[in-house]
Amino acid sequence: MSKLEEKALLRIGRVLELVGVSRSCWWAGVKQGKFPAAVKIGDRVTAWRASDIANLLDRIASGGLSAKG
């Protein structure tokens, strides 16, 4: 991942595509601390750091975390 890509912000739709969970499952995981916290970039705009999502996907791939439970 390039430096620019590491600093990219991903909206919820893209995060859900990458992680493969439902919106309600994602928000429950964020609330429990299982998934990365969001970054508010506007009054009604929330995003996640691409680097945080990449780290999450690495943990899931290595068996350190189940995306669905």
LINCORVEN-V722806 format. One record per backbone hydrogen bond with DSSP energy under -1.0 kcal/mol. NH is the residue of the N-H (numbers start at 1). CO is the residue of the C=O. If there is no record, write none. Layout:
# LINCORVEN-V722806
nh:NH co:CO
nh:NH co:CO
This chain:
# LINCORVEN-V722806
nh:6 co:2
nh:7 co:3
nh:10 co:48
nh:15 co:11
nh:16 co:12
nh:17 co:13
nh:18 co:14
nh:19 co:15
nh:20 co:16
nh:26 co:22
nh:27 co:23
nh:28 co:24
nh:29 co:25
nh:30 co:26
nh:31 co:27
nh:32 co:28
nh:34 co:29
nh:35 co:29
nh:39 co:47
nh:41 co:45
nh:47 co:39
nh:48 co:10
nh:50 co:8
nh:51 co:6
nh:53 co:49
nh:54 co:50
nh:55 co:51
nh:56 co:52
nh:57 co:53
nh:58 co:54
nh:59 co:55
nh:60 co:56
nh:61 co:57
nh:62 co:58
nh:63 co:60
nh:64 co:59
